Amino acid sequence: MSEHPHHPTRAQAVDWERPVDDSAIAARLDALAADDIDPEERLDTLDVLAEELVGRTGATATGLKERIRRLREQTAQDAVGTGEGS
């Protein structure tokens, strides 16, 4: 059976939403840091952004990876502080 042609597959939907360059990733990180969203949703988004950086090298990519690491740590601390973490 074929999939419904009018509905994008999950992979297509993800590809459309994923940032393609370092500046787009940086903008998403800025928004995540400022946004008061569910910690689990933030961590999921950070995972997607980290996947986008796999294989990238250079100072900018390294800096973005470090920002992701720090945001993950801060999100985990915030979740524990509010009782949302497990």
N, C-alpha and C positions, 0 to 999 in steps of 0.2 A: 504494500500500500504506500502511496505517496503522501507526503505531508501536505498540509493546506498551503497552497502557494501564496495566499494573501497574508499569512502569518510568518514573520521571520523566525528562523530557528534561534535557539538560545545563543549559539556562537555568533550569529549575525548581529543580534541585539547587543551583545557584549562588545563586539568590535566597533559598533557605531558609538558606544558610550566611552570607550577607553581613550585616554589621552594618548597622543602619538609623539609628543615631544616633551622635553624637559620643562619648558615654560608652562605647558598645560598641566603637567604633574605638580609643579610648584603652586600654581593657582588653586588646584584641588586641595593641596595640603593646607594652604592658607585658609580656605573656606572650612575645611574640617576642623582646624584649630579654633576657629572663631564660632563655629556652629555648635549649638547645644542639642546634639542628637544622641540617640540611644548608644551607649558604649559598644554594644555588640555590632550595631550597624556601622559605627566608626571603624571598628577593628576589621570588619569585612571589607570596607572600602580601602583601608590601608593595605590589606592583603592584595587586592586587585592592583593598586598602584605599585606595590613592591614587585608583583609579577611583571608589570610593564618595564621595570628597571632591570630585570634579569638579563645579564650579558652586556649591559652598558657599563662603560668605564669612563674615567675622566673625573675631574674635580667636581663638576656639576652633578653628575650621577652619584658620586660618593656622598656629596652633601645632601642630596635628596634621600638617599638611603638612610643617612644619619637622622634626618628629620623624621622619617617614618618610624625609626627605632624609638626616638624620643616621644613621639606622639603615642605610640603603642604603650610605652611605659606609663606616660601620664594618664592615658585612658584607663589602664588597669588600676592605677592608684585611685583615680576618681571613682571607678566602679566599686572598689572595696570601701572607700570612704562613704559612699552613699548606700552601701548594702546591696548593690546590684550585682556585684561579682560573686563567683562561687568558689 
